[in-house]
Structures are given as structure tokens and as C-alpha cells.
Amino acid sequence: MVNANSDRETLRALADEGNETAMDRLADLADARADLDELSELLDEGCLRAGHLLTRRAVAAGDLLELQRISDAGCDEAGEELERLLKA
């Protein structure tokens, strides 16, 4: 079992090999550190968890442009939230 003290480099290596669980764990760690750059990089690599976490932050901030960017990166949830906020 991977814990909070796991070696980030090991998680990164696993993620680079396509391990989605490692990628999700990296996203959770980046979110805990409020590292938006790493979350964005993970989203660009196809990490849906990073998209969810970024969407949550953008909704809380009311950042419509960020929601559009996240949606354009392939996160359907961000597109749905953007439409919801635009219709409100």
C-alpha cells in the first residue's frame, strides 16, 4: 500500500509507465500542496483525477476561463460545470 510518505519519484516513474493509480496519487499529493502547475501537467497527461481536482478549485473560485481550459484538456466535468455556471 502506498502511503503519504511514498517516494514521489517512484510514483512518477509508475505514472510514466501508464499506472493510473500512481497518477491519481500524484494528483492527490499535488492538490494537498496546492501545486496547480503539477495538477495541470497531470491533466495534460490524461489524469482524470487531476481534472476533477482542478475543476473543483475553478468552481470554488468562479473561474470560468479556467473551467474552459480544463474542459478543452478533455475533462467533461469542467465543461458541465462551466455550462451550469453560465446558465445560473
Secondary structure, 3 states (H helix, E strand, C coil): CCCCCCCHHHHHHHHHCCCHHHHHHHHHHHHHCCCHHHHHHHHHCCCHHHHHHHHHHHHHHCCHHHHHHHHHCCCHHHHHHHHHHHHC
